[in-house]
Amino acid sequence: MARFIFRSLISTAVTMFLVSAVLFFLLEVGGGDVTVKILGVFATPEQRESYRKQLGLDRSAALRYMDWLIGNDWSAERLVGHDLVTVANEQTGEQQWWAEVDGRLTRWEMTADGLNALIRQPSGDIVREPVGEVWTTNEAGEEEFWGVNTNNSAVRWVRGGGETAFQLTTAGMREVQNAPAQYIPLRKGLLRGDAGLSLQSGRPVSAALGTRIRNTAVLAGAAFAIVMPLALLLGVVAGISEGRPIDRVISIVGLAFTATPEFVTGIFLILIFGIWLKWLPAVSVFLSDDAMFRDPTLIALPVLTLTAVELGYVARMTRASMVEVMSSSYIRTAIIKGMPFRRVVLRHALRNALMAPITIIMLHVNWLVGGVVVVEVIFGFPGLGKYIYDSAIFGDFNAVEAAAMLTVLIAVVTRLLGDLAYTFLNPRIRYS
């Protein structure tokens, strides 16, 4: 068993790596120019090119992939010449990059008067100081300086270079003189929990994902907790009542639920319970992060939608497995010998009948995550699924990549759990 788990973990790591590479190059290399979505169609080619440099998109795809996966602070430190550290912003709680110079947290900015150092005080205040002679001469004969700017990038200024950049502000694009000649957006990498900045909101993807994951976990967990016991119970009842009216009813209703897509079920539930009867909120509008805990009715219709789709499938699988087990010779022998029917079902048939459904249930968690995307978009539920949808529509590859890798991790972990559950239910299976 230990060897099987070790091999599974190795295969999981390899799978995650291959998926990350394919996902990255499909989204970033083949996704088109994201600056058009950020700046708008009326931005000039010069403005888009300047913003591409600020995002680090002028670097090669291979370098950007390594930055995304393992980070680039370790390589940027060699350029800056100082240790690079992150410190939480007191107001937003988001991490900011600083260079540690002689025990002081420092950033730099270029103004009309020249290069200034921004020193962070223990109180969080910023003190501006002019810098001394920090310029060095490179191989091209240019006087340059590498530092950390206020946008969390390692940047290279060229003395007298006269670089012009266009920076995005709340008021639109602003032209800046004496701008850096090169930008490297700093990040720790996905393996260290840093998925970069969202191109849509400008906030760290990791910070935005936390609340979204919690919301989706509550939604999917509630649906799972309702579906699985109920579906297994209905499947067992239908299986031991093969050919009877109750079996026909459960099978037909389950088939109807399974054949109906999530968006159709969701729309019907909105029309019936949200608009006609007005019993439940038609959409999941969250006015605060803990809104669903204060008002559980906000997730009632999304949970019912997921439950309806999953219920029929799992119930039919359980029924088929139960029918097969009940027709086996050892079950018939136990019944002929006079063993109570309930004992036959609970002690002998049920465990064997659950082997296939349990495996299907664990694999179906992946389908549940995909179904959550559709359901969350229909109801406006602020979860991981809607986050993926909104990010994909916008072209926010940092957010899509992080969320997609999370769903892939869920898929491979549930597959491993399904294999272990099958081993527990079937003692004849042994992994070497």
N, C-alpha and C positions, 0 to 999 in steps of 0.2 A: 504493500500500500504506500509506504514512504517513497519507494522508487517511482511509483505511478504519479504521486503528487509532485515529485521533483520534476519528472518529465513533463507533466502538465504545465507547471510553472515556467519551464524553459520554453515550451511551445507557445505559451501565452505571451511571453516577452517577445519572441520572434514575430508572432502575429501582430502584436501591437506596433512593433517597429516597422514592419512592412506596410501596415495600414497607415501609419503616420506619414511615411514617405509618399505613398500614393495619394493620400488625402492632401498633403501639403502642395505637391506639384500640380494636382488637378485644380485646386482652389486658387493658389497664388500665381502659378505660371500660366494656367489656362483660363483664369477667371476674368481677364480683361483689365482695363484701367479703372481701378477703384477711385481714383481722384475725381473722375467725372461724377460719381455718386456723391462724393463728399463736397466738392466745390460747386457742382452744378454744371449744366451744359453750356453756360455762358462764360465760364472761366477760360481765360486765354491759354494757349499752349505753354507760354512762359510760366504762368501761375501754376499749371498742373505739373510741369517739370520741376519747379522749385519745391512744390509740396511732396512730390515723389521722393526727392532727395531727403527731405526732412523725415519722411517715414522710413527711410533706409531702403527703398525699393530700387535704388540704382545699383545696389550690390548684387552679386551673382546669386542665383537661386540656391546653389549649394551652401553658400555662406549664410543665407537667410534661414535655410532649413536647420543648420547647426545652431544658429542663434535661437531659433524657436524651440529646439529640442533640449539643448544643454545650456543655453545662455551664452552671453558674450562679455560678461563683466570681467572674467578672468583675462580675456584678450585685450579688452579696453584698458585694463589697469597698466599694461605694458606701454600703451600709447600715452596715457595721462601721466604715468610716473608716480601715481599714488594709489593707495588702497581705496576701493569704491565700496561704499556701504549704503544701506537703505535705512531711512528713519521715517516713522509714521508722521503724517501731517496731523497737527493737533485738532484741526477743524474737521477734516474729512476722514481721517484715519487711514488714508491711502499712503502707500509707501513712496518716498521720494529718494532719488539718488543724490549722493554727495561724495565728494572726494575728501579723504582724511589727510589734511596737510598739517604736519607738526601738532597733531592732536586736536585740530580744529576742523569742523565740518565746513567745507568750502564749495561754492559754485562760482562761476564766472559769467560776466556779461560784457558785451561790447557796446559802448555808448559813443556819442560824438566826441567825448573827451578822452576816449581810449578804453583800454581793458580794465575792468574793475573786478575785485573779488567780493563775493557775498558770503560773509561769515555768519554761521548760525550760532546764536548764543544758547546757553543752557535753558533760558526761559522760552526759547522758540523764536525770539526776535532776530531780525536780520540786520547786520551792520555792513555797510558798503565801504570798502577800502580800495584805494588805487594800488595796482600791483607794480612791482619793480621790473627789473629786466628779466623777463621770463621767456623771451623769444629765443628759439634755436634755429639754426640754418640747416635745411634738409639738403638732399643730394641735388635737387633742382636749383639750389641757390636761393630758395625762398625762406624768409623768416616766418616761422610758424609756431603755434602754441596749441597743445591739446588740453582741453578741460571739459568740465561738465556744465552744461547750460541749465537754464531754468525749466526746460521741457524734458528733463530726464534723458538727455542724450549726451554721449561723448562726442565732442565736436572739435574741428580743427579750424582755427582762425589763421589767415595769412596776412601778415603785416603789409598794409598798403595794397592789399589785393582788390579792394573796392567791390567785393561781392554784393550782389543784390538778391534778396530773397522776398518771397511773399508769404507772410504768416497769416494763418486763419484765426480770426478773433470773432467775438460775438457780433461785432458790427460788420463783419465781412473780411475781405482780404486786405492786408496792410503791407505796404512796401517798406522794407527795412534795408538800410545801407550797412556796409561793413559787416555783412552776415558771414557765418561760417562757410568754409568751402567744402566741408565734408561732415556728414552726420552719421552717427551710429546709435540708434535708439537702444538704450540699455535694458536688458532683461535677464532674469535668472534662468529662464528656460522652463519648459513644461515639466521636466522631471523634478524640478524644485518648486513646483506649484505656481509658477509665473507664466501665464498664458499671454502676456502682452496687454496692450491697450485696445479697447474697443474702438474701431474706426467710426462707429456710429455715435457713441456717447462720449468718447474720450476718457472714460473711466477704465480702471483695470478689469479685465475680463474675469479674473478670479474672484474679485469682490462682488461682481454682479451675479456670478454663477451660484454663490453660496445660498442666497435667498431663493433663487429659482429652483435649485436642486431640492431644497427643503419643501417647497410648495408641491413640486411634482412627486416627491417621495410620499407626502401625506395623501395626495390624490390617488396615486397608484397603489399605495399601501391599503387605503380604505377600500378600493375596488377589489384588490386581491383578497383582503380579509372577508369580504362578503361573497365573492365569486367562488372561491375554492371550497369552503365547507358546503355551501349550498349546491354547487355543481356536482361534487362527489356524492352527496346525499341523493340528489335526483338521479344521478347515473346508476348508483347502486339499487335504488328502488325500481328503476326501469329495467335493470339487468335481471333482477330476481323475479320480475313480473313480465317476462318476455311474452309478447303476443296479446297481453291483456289491454283493456282500454287505457289504464294509467300509463302503460308503456308507450302506447300510440300518442297520447297527448304530450308526454314529455319529449318524445322524439320529434314530433311535428313542430312544437313550439321552439325547441332547441334549434332545429334546422332553419326555422324562420329567423331567429335571432342571429344565427351564424351567417346567413346569406345576406343580411342587411348591413350595408356599410355604416361605419361610425357616424359619418356626417349626416346620413339620412336619419338614423336613430336620434342623433342629437337635435336635429331640426324638428322632428316630430315631438320630442319631449319639450322643446322650447315652446312650440305652438300650443301643446296641450296644457302643460303645467305652469308655463311662464306667462303666456299671453291669454289663453281662454279662461283657465281656472284661477290664474294669478296666485297659486299656492307657493311657488318657489321663484327666486330671482332668475330671470331669463338669461342674464349674463353675470359673469363673476367679476364685478368691479371691486377692486381692493383699494380702500382709502388709506390703509396702513399695512405694514408688513404682517401684522398678526390679525388681519381682518377675518380670516377664515376660522380662527380659533374663537373669536368673539361671536361670529355669526356662522355656524356650520352649514346653514342653508345655502351659502354661496357655492359650496362644492357638491350640493346634493345632485343637481342635474348632470354635471360631468361624471360623478361616480356612477349614477344610474346608467349613463351611456356606455361607459366602459364595462359595467357589469352585464348589461344586456348582450353585448357582443361576445364577451368571454364565456358567459354562462352556458350558452348552447353548445359551443365547441367542446368544452371540457366535459360537460354532462354526456354528450354523445360518445366521446372517447371512453369515459368510464363505463357507460352502458355496454359498449362493444366488448371491452375487456371482461366485464362481469359475466356477460352471456357466455363467453368462451370458457371461463373458469367453471361456471355452474354446470356446463355440459361435460366436464372432464370426469374420468372414471372414478377418481378418489372421492369426489363430491357425491356422486351417485351412490357409491359404496357406503359412505357415511350416513346418507339419508335412509338407505335400505336397512342398515343396522339399527335404525330407530333413534339415532342421535337427533336432539331437538333442532329444528330448522334454523332457529336464530343462532344457536351455537355453531352450526355448520357455516353459516354466512359470516359471522363475526370472527371466529377463530381459525377457519380454514380457507374460506374463499376470499375474504376481503383483502388480506395481505397480498396474495398472489395477483388479485385483480387490480391492485393499486400500482403495480410496478410500471406498467405502460403509462397510465395517466400522470403519475408523479414525474416521470421523465419528460412527458409532453408539457406538463405545467412549468417545469423549470426552463425548458426551451421557449415556452410561450411568453416568458417574462420579456424576452426581446421584442416579441410582437406587441406586448402591452406598452413598451416604451415607444414604439412607432405609432401605436394607436393614440397615445397621449398627445403626440404632436397635432394630430387632426382634431382631437377633442378640445385641446387647449385653445387652438385657433378659433374654433367655432364659438366657444363660450368666452373668449377673451381672458382666459385664465393665465395669470402671470407666472408660468412655470417654465421648465426647461424646454418643453416642446415649442411653445410660442417664441421663446428666446431664439431657438434654432431657426424657426421660420422667419422671424423678423430680420435676423442677421443675414440669412441667405438671400432674402429679397434685396436687402441693402448692399450686399456684397462685402460684409464685414468678415473677412476670412479668419482673423484672429479669434473671433467669437465662435464661428462655425467649427473651426478646427478643434478648439478646446472642448466644445460641447459634443462633437462627434466622437472624439477620442474617449470621452466619458461613457457614451453609449456603447462603444466597442468594448470597453473594459467591463461594463455590466454584462454584455453578451458572453464574453469568454468566462467570466466568473460564474455566471449561472449555468453555463455548460458543465463546468467542473463540479458544481454543487449537484447538478442532475446526475452525473456519473456516480458521485459518492452516495446519493440517495438510492440509486438503483442497486448499488452494492449492498447497502443496508437491508433493503427489502428482499433481495435475492442472494442468499448465502452461498449459492453455487458459483457466483461470480467472484473470481479472485484476480487481482491485478498484480502482475509481477514487475 
